[in-house]
Every structure is written in structure tokens, then in C-alpha cells.
């Protein structure tokens, strides 16, 4: 049995009135929230403003000109193979060795390398000539710099100070040397 008292009737009527008025009120127009998925260098550390076509260079030993090799005072050249099975090129003398290894086949871009060797948050650790890079394999005589040249292609430069180069102040920072060599190589990679 339901008992209706003036108090319950009044509370019920007040509740219905509030809900009724709320349903009739107009809400202010909503402005759309801008998308946060814009791609630019400011928002995406892997964004490449001027992609390069590393695949256009068939011989990795041509990624450095003879003038650049002389400038670096690099040693004899030797063709090799990278860890991922692509041709690479190595210059070696008693002062240092350097290897240039393009990656045009794995399709991972710099993001994969950054997950392994990045800044701890999977981001690049530096840049050269406007291209993001990740340093890895670092010790007092060795450093590798992997540079993202497109969304899917990277260039890795390995630098190691040799037995006679360890006292040379020019080679005291192996990552600076790897970056310098990578910067020279970037000059010779055609744009997309």
C-alpha cells in the first residue's frame, strides 16, 4: 500500500520540475577541440622535414667523396656487410676506423633504434644537420650514430679511435666524430 503525504508529493514535484527545466535549457555551443595529431618537428621527434633517398646510392663507399675522405684523413677503404645484411663501407688506419652502413631494407626508421639506444623514453639523443639521431655502443673510444634520413631509412656511422688515435684530442669524443662523419655523408644523399 502506498501512502501519499504532502511532503513526499512536494519533494517528487520539485524533483520533476528541476529535471524538466534542466532538459529545456540550452547548453552553450561547443567548440571543437583541435586535433593533437599534427605532425611537425615541434610535436614529433621523428619528423623529417627534408627526407633523403638513401636507396638511390647503390655503393655505400660513394657516400663520402674522395675530398671528404682526405679531409678526415681516413685510411684504406674496404667493402663490408652490415649487421642487417646490406653492403657497408669501412675506412681503417692506425688513427681510427669508421664504417658507413645504410639501412634501406628493414623499413623501421629511427624509431626502432631509439627504443633500444634512445634517451630512455625512446626518443632521439641528438641531431646533425637537422636530422635526428641516436647514439649507441658508446665507450671512451667508440660511438655509433644512427641518423633517420626518412620515415623508413637510416644511416649508421660507427667510429672507433685506433691505437695511435687514442691520444688525439680530435678523437677524444667518439660521438662527436661519428656525428661529424654523418654530417658529411648527409651532404651526398639525394633528396626524395
LONU-847225 format. One record per residue (C-alpha): x, y, z; residue in three letters. Coordinates in nm, 2 decimals. Example, Ala and Ser with C-alpha at 12.3 -4.5 7.8 and 13.67 -1.06 7.14 Angstrom:
<mikols>
xx = 1.23 | yy = -0.45 | zz = 0.78 | residu = ALA .
xx = 1.37 | yy = -0.11 | zz = 0.71 | residu = SER .
</mikols>
This chain:
<mikols>
xx = 0.00 | yy = 0.00 | zz = 0.00 | residu = UNK .
xx = 0.14 | yy = 0.34 | zz = -0.10 | residu = UNK .
xx = 0.09 | yy = 0.63 | zz = 0.14 | residu = UNK .
xx = 0.10 | yy = 0.98 | zz = -0.02 | residu = UNK .
xx = 0.18 | yy = 1.26 | zz = 0.22 | residu = UNK .
xx = 0.21 | yy = 1.62 | zz = 0.13 | residu = UNK .
xx = 0.58 | yy = 1.61 | zz = 0.20 | residu = UNK .
xx = 0.66 | yy = 1.32 | zz = -0.05 | residu = UNK .
xx = 0.44 | yy = 1.48 | zz = -0.31 | residu = UNK .
xx = 0.62 | yy = 1.81 | zz = -0.27 | residu = UNK .
xx = 0.97 | yy = 1.65 | zz = -0.30 | residu = UNK .
xx = 0.86 | yy = 1.45 | zz = -0.60 | residu = UNK .
xx = 0.71 | yy = 1.76 | zz = -0.77 | residu = UNK .
xx = 1.03 | yy = 1.96 | zz = -0.70 | residu = UNK .
xx = 1.25 | yy = 1.69 | zz = -0.84 | residu = UNK .
xx = 1.05 | yy = 1.66 | zz = -1.16 | residu = UNK .
xx = 1.05 | yy = 2.04 | zz = -1.20 | residu = UNK .
xx = 1.43 | yy = 2.05 | zz = -1.17 | residu = UNK .
xx = 1.48 | yy = 1.77 | zz = -1.42 | residu = UNK .
xx = 1.22 | yy = 1.92 | zz = -1.65 | residu = UNK .
xx = 1.39 | yy = 2.26 | zz = -1.65 | residu = UNK .
xx = 1.73 | yy = 2.11 | zz = -1.70 | residu = UNK .
xx = 1.61 | yy = 1.93 | zz = -2.01 | residu = UNK .
xx = 1.47 | yy = 2.25 | zz = -2.16 | residu = UNK .
xx = 1.78 | yy = 2.47 | zz = -2.10 | residu = UNK .
xx = 2.01 | yy = 2.54 | zz = -2.39 | residu = UNK .
xx = 2.37 | yy = 2.45 | zz = -2.34 | residu = UNK .
xx = 2.63 | yy = 2.68 | zz = -2.49 | residu = UNK .
xx = 2.77 | yy = 2.58 | zz = -2.83 | residu = UNK .
xx = 3.07 | yy = 2.35 | zz = -2.80 | residu = UNK .
xx = 3.38 | yy = 2.45 | zz = -2.99 | residu = UNK .
xx = 3.56 | yy = 2.16 | zz = -3.14 | residu = UNK .
xx = 3.89 | yy = 2.06 | zz = -2.98 | residu = UNK .
xx = 4.18 | yy = 2.08 | zz = -3.22 | residu = UNK .
xx = 4.34 | yy = 1.75 | zz = -3.31 | residu = UNK .
xx = 4.67 | yy = 1.69 | zz = -3.13 | residu = UNK .
xx = 4.79 | yy = 1.46 | zz = -3.41 | residu = UNK .
xx = 4.95 | yy = 1.73 | zz = -3.62 | residu = UNK .
xx = 5.30 | yy = 1.63 | zz = -3.74 | residu = UNK .
xx = 5.58 | yy = 1.88 | zz = -3.72 | residu = UNK .
xx = 5.93 | yy = 1.89 | zz = -3.58 | residu = UNK .
xx = 5.78 | yy = 2.06 | zz = -3.27 | residu = UNK .
xx = 5.55 | yy = 1.77 | zz = -3.18 | residu = UNK .
xx = 5.71 | yy = 1.46 | zz = -3.33 | residu = UNK .
xx = 6.08 | yy = 1.40 | zz = -3.26 | residu = UNK .
xx = 6.10 | yy = 1.16 | zz = -3.56 | residu = UNK .
xx = 5.95 | yy = 1.41 | zz = -3.81 | residu = UNK .
xx = 6.18 | yy = 1.45 | zz = -4.11 | residu = UNK .
xx = 6.13 | yy = 1.78 | zz = -4.28 | residu = UNK .
xx = 6.36 | yy = 1.71 | zz = -4.58 | residu = UNK .
xx = 6.37 | yy = 1.33 | zz = -4.63 | residu = UNK .
xx = 6.66 | yy = 1.18 | zz = -4.82 | residu = UNK .
xx = 6.67 | yy = 0.88 | zz = -5.05 | residu = UNK .
xx = 6.95 | yy = 0.66 | zz = -4.93 | residu = UNK .
xx = 6.84 | yy = 0.38 | zz = -5.16 | residu = UNK .
xx = 6.94 | yy = 0.60 | zz = -5.46 | residu = UNK .
xx = 7.31 | yy = 0.54 | zz = -5.36 | residu = UNK .
xx = 7.40 | yy = 0.18 | zz = -5.46 | residu = UNK .
xx = 7.76 | yy = 0.18 | zz = -5.33 | residu = UNK .
xx = 7.79 | yy = 0.29 | zz = -4.96 | residu = UNK .
xx = 8.16 | yy = 0.38 | zz = -5.03 | residu = UNK .
xx = 8.03 | yy = 0.66 | zz = -5.25 | residu = UNK .
xx = 7.85 | yy = 0.82 | zz = -4.95 | residu = UNK .
xx = 8.18 | yy = 1.00 | zz = -4.88 | residu = UNK .
xx = 8.36 | yy = 1.18 | zz = -5.16 | residu = UNK .
xx = 8.73 | yy = 1.14 | zz = -5.20 | residu = UNK .
xx = 8.78 | yy = 1.50 | zz = -5.08 | residu = UNK .
xx = 8.58 | yy = 1.42 | zz = -4.76 | residu = UNK .
xx = 8.79 | yy = 1.10 | zz = -4.71 | residu = UNK .
xx = 9.11 | yy = 1.31 | zz = -4.74 | residu = UNK .
xx = 8.96 | yy = 1.58 | zz = -4.50 | residu = UNK .
xx = 8.90 | yy = 1.31 | zz = -4.24 | residu = UNK .
xx = 9.24 | yy = 1.15 | zz = -4.31 | residu = UNK .
xx = 9.07 | yy = 0.81 | zz = -4.34 | residu = UNK .
xx = 9.26 | yy = 0.50 | zz = -4.43 | residu = UNK .
xx = 9.21 | yy = 0.24 | zz = -4.69 | residu = UNK .
xx = 8.86 | yy = 0.16 | zz = -4.79 | residu = UNK .
xx = 8.70 | yy = -0.19 | zz = -4.77 | residu = UNK .
xx = 8.35 | yy = -0.31 | zz = -4.86 | residu = UNK .
xx = 8.17 | yy = -0.50 | zz = -4.60 | residu = UNK .
xx = 7.83 | yy = -0.61 | zz = -4.48 | residu = UNK .
xx = 7.61 | yy = -0.45 | zz = -4.21 | residu = UNK .
xx = 7.45 | yy = -0.65 | zz = -3.92 | residu = UNK .
xx = 7.13 | yy = -0.64 | zz = -4.12 | residu = UNK .
xx = 7.29 | yy = -0.78 | zz = -4.44 | residu = UNK .
xx = 7.32 | yy = -0.47 | zz = -4.65 | residu = UNK .
xx = 7.65 | yy = -0.35 | zz = -4.80 | residu = UNK .
xx = 7.86 | yy = -0.12 | zz = -4.58 | residu = UNK .
xx = 8.19 | yy = 0.06 | zz = -4.62 | residu = UNK .
xx = 8.48 | yy = 0.08 | zz = -4.38 | residu = UNK .
xx = 8.79 | yy = 0.30 | zz = -4.37 | residu = UNK .
xx = 9.06 | yy = 0.20 | zz = -4.14 | residu = UNK .
xx = 9.41 | yy = 0.32 | zz = -4.03 | residu = UNK .
xx = 9.61 | yy = 0.33 | zz = -3.71 | residu = UNK .
xx = 9.43 | yy = 0.65 | zz = -3.60 | residu = UNK .
xx = 9.07 | yy = 0.53 | zz = -3.63 | residu = UNK .
xx = 8.82 | yy = 0.32 | zz = -3.82 | residu = UNK .
xx = 8.48 | yy = 0.43 | zz = -3.94 | residu = UNK .
xx = 8.20 | yy = 0.24 | zz = -4.10 | residu = UNK .
xx = 7.91 | yy = 0.38 | zz = -4.30 | residu = UNK .
xx = 7.61 | yy = 0.14 | zz = -4.31 | residu = UNK .
xx = 7.29 | yy = 0.24 | zz = -4.48 | residu = UNK .
xx = 6.96 | yy = 0.07 | zz = -4.39 | residu = UNK .
xx = 6.71 | yy = 0.09 | zz = -4.67 | residu = UNK .
xx = 6.55 | yy = -0.26 | zz = -4.63 | residu = UNK .
xx = 6.43 | yy = -0.31 | zz = -4.27 | residu = UNK .
xx = 6.18 | yy = -0.02 | zz = -4.30 | residu = UNK .
xx = 6.19 | yy = 0.06 | zz = -3.93 | residu = UNK .
xx = 6.33 | yy = 0.41 | zz = -3.95 | residu = UNK .
xx = 6.49 | yy = 0.57 | zz = -3.64 | residu = UNK .
xx = 6.20 | yy = 0.48 | zz = -3.40 | residu = UNK .
xx = 6.33 | yy = 0.12 | zz = -3.36 | residu = UNK .
xx = 6.68 | yy = 0.23 | zz = -3.28 | residu = UNK .
xx = 6.55 | yy = 0.49 | zz = -3.04 | residu = UNK .
xx = 6.36 | yy = 0.22 | zz = -2.85 | residu = UNK .
xx = 6.69 | yy = 0.04 | zz = -2.79 | residu = UNK .
xx = 6.95 | yy = 0.32 | zz = -2.76 | residu = UNK .
xx = 6.74 | yy = 0.63 | zz = -2.72 | residu = UNK .
xx = 6.72 | yy = 0.87 | zz = -2.43 | residu = UNK .
xx = 6.54 | yy = 0.63 | zz = -2.20 | residu = UNK .
xx = 6.20 | yy = 0.74 | zz = -2.33 | residu = UNK .
xx = 6.25 | yy = 0.60 | zz = -2.68 | residu = UNK .
xx = 6.34 | yy = 0.94 | zz = -2.83 | residu = UNK .
xx = 6.65 | yy = 1.06 | zz = -3.03 | residu = UNK .
xx = 6.96 | yy = 1.16 | zz = -2.84 | residu = UNK .
xx = 7.08 | yy = 1.43 | zz = -3.08 | residu = UNK .
xx = 7.07 | yy = 1.58 | zz = -3.43 | residu = UNK .
xx = 7.31 | yy = 1.65 | zz = -3.71 | residu = UNK .
xx = 7.23 | yy = 1.90 | zz = -3.99 | residu = UNK .
xx = 6.87 | yy = 1.90 | zz = -3.89 | residu = UNK .
xx = 6.83 | yy = 1.52 | zz = -3.89 | residu = UNK .
xx = 6.76 | yy = 1.34 | zz = -3.56 | residu = UNK .
xx = 7.00 | yy = 1.07 | zz = -3.45 | residu = UNK .
xx = 7.05 | yy = 0.81 | zz = -3.18 | residu = UNK .
xx = 7.39 | yy = 0.73 | zz = -3.03 | residu = UNK .
xx = 7.47 | yy = 0.38 | zz = -2.92 | residu = UNK .
xx = 7.75 | yy = 0.14 | zz = -2.83 | residu = UNK .
xx = 7.93 | yy = 0.43 | zz = -2.65 | residu = UNK .
xx = 8.25 | yy = 0.40 | zz = -2.46 | residu = UNK .
xx = 8.57 | yy = 0.61 | zz = -2.44 | residu = UNK .
xx = 8.69 | yy = 0.51 | zz = -2.78 | residu = UNK .
xx = 8.38 | yy = 0.41 | zz = -2.97 | residu = UNK .
xx = 8.04 | yy = 0.55 | zz = -3.07 | residu = UNK .
xx = 7.77 | yy = 0.48 | zz = -3.33 | residu = UNK .
xx = 7.54 | yy = 0.74 | zz = -3.46 | residu = UNK .
xx = 7.22 | yy = 0.62 | zz = -3.64 | residu = UNK .
xx = 7.05 | yy = 0.90 | zz = -3.84 | residu = UNK .
xx = 6.70 | yy = 0.90 | zz = -3.96 | residu = UNK .
xx = 6.70 | yy = 1.01 | zz = -4.32 | residu = UNK .
xx = 6.34 | yy = 0.92 | zz = -4.40 | residu = UNK .
xx = 6.05 | yy = 0.75 | zz = -4.22 | residu = UNK .
xx = 6.19 | yy = 0.41 | zz = -4.32 | residu = UNK .
xx = 6.56 | yy = 0.46 | zz = -4.39 | residu = UNK .
xx = 6.85 | yy = 0.52 | zz = -4.16 | residu = UNK .
xx = 7.23 | yy = 0.57 | zz = -4.19 | residu = UNK .
xx = 7.46 | yy = 0.43 | zz = -3.92 | residu = UNK .
xx = 7.81 | yy = 0.56 | zz = -3.87 | residu = UNK .
xx = 8.05 | yy = 0.36 | zz = -3.64 | residu = UNK .
xx = 8.36 | yy = 0.54 | zz = -3.52 | residu = UNK .
xx = 8.64 | yy = 0.38 | zz = -3.32 | residu = UNK .
xx = 8.96 | yy = 0.55 | zz = -3.22 | residu = UNK .
xx = 9.26 | yy = 0.34 | zz = -3.32 | residu = UNK .
xx = 9.57 | yy = 0.25 | zz = -3.12 | residu = UNK .
xx = 9.75 | yy = 0.56 | zz = -3.24 | residu = UNK .
xx = 9.45 | yy = 0.79 | zz = -3.23 | residu = UNK .
xx = 9.35 | yy = 0.75 | zz = -2.86 | residu = UNK .
xx = 9.57 | yy = 1.04 | zz = -2.75 | residu = UNK .
xx = 9.45 | yy = 1.26 | zz = -3.03 | residu = UNK .
xx = 9.21 | yy = 1.53 | zz = -2.89 | residu = UNK .
xx = 9.02 | yy = 1.53 | zz = -3.22 | residu = UNK .
xx = 8.90 | yy = 1.18 | zz = -3.13 | residu = UNK .
xx = 8.85 | yy = 1.23 | zz = -2.76 | residu = UNK .
xx = 8.47 | yy = 1.24 | zz = -2.81 | residu = UNK .
xx = 8.39 | yy = 0.95 | zz = -3.04 | residu = UNK .
xx = 8.02 | yy = 1.05 | zz = -3.07 | residu = UNK .
xx = 8.13 | yy = 1.40 | zz = -3.20 | residu = UNK .
xx = 8.34 | yy = 1.23 | zz = -3.46 | residu = UNK .
xx = 8.05 | yy = 0.99 | zz = -3.56 | residu = UNK .
xx = 7.82 | yy = 1.30 | zz = -3.59 | residu = UNK .
xx = 8.08 | yy = 1.48 | zz = -3.80 | residu = UNK .
xx = 8.11 | yy = 1.19 | zz = -4.04 | residu = UNK .
xx = 7.73 | yy = 1.15 | zz = -4.05 | residu = UNK .
xx = 7.70 | yy = 1.52 | zz = -4.14 | residu = UNK .
xx = 7.95 | yy = 1.48 | zz = -4.43 | residu = UNK .
xx = 7.76 | yy = 1.17 | zz = -4.55 | residu = UNK .
xx = 7.42 | yy = 1.36 | zz = -4.54 | residu = UNK .
xx = 7.56 | yy = 1.61 | zz = -4.80 | residu = UNK .
xx = 7.59 | yy = 1.32 | zz = -5.05 | residu = UNK .
xx = 7.25 | yy = 1.16 | zz = -5.01 | residu = UNK .
xx = 6.99 | yy = 1.29 | zz = -5.27 | residu = UNK .
xx = 6.66 | yy = 1.43 | zz = -5.16 | residu = UNK .
xx = 6.34 | yy = 1.23 | zz = -5.21 | residu = UNK .
</mikols>
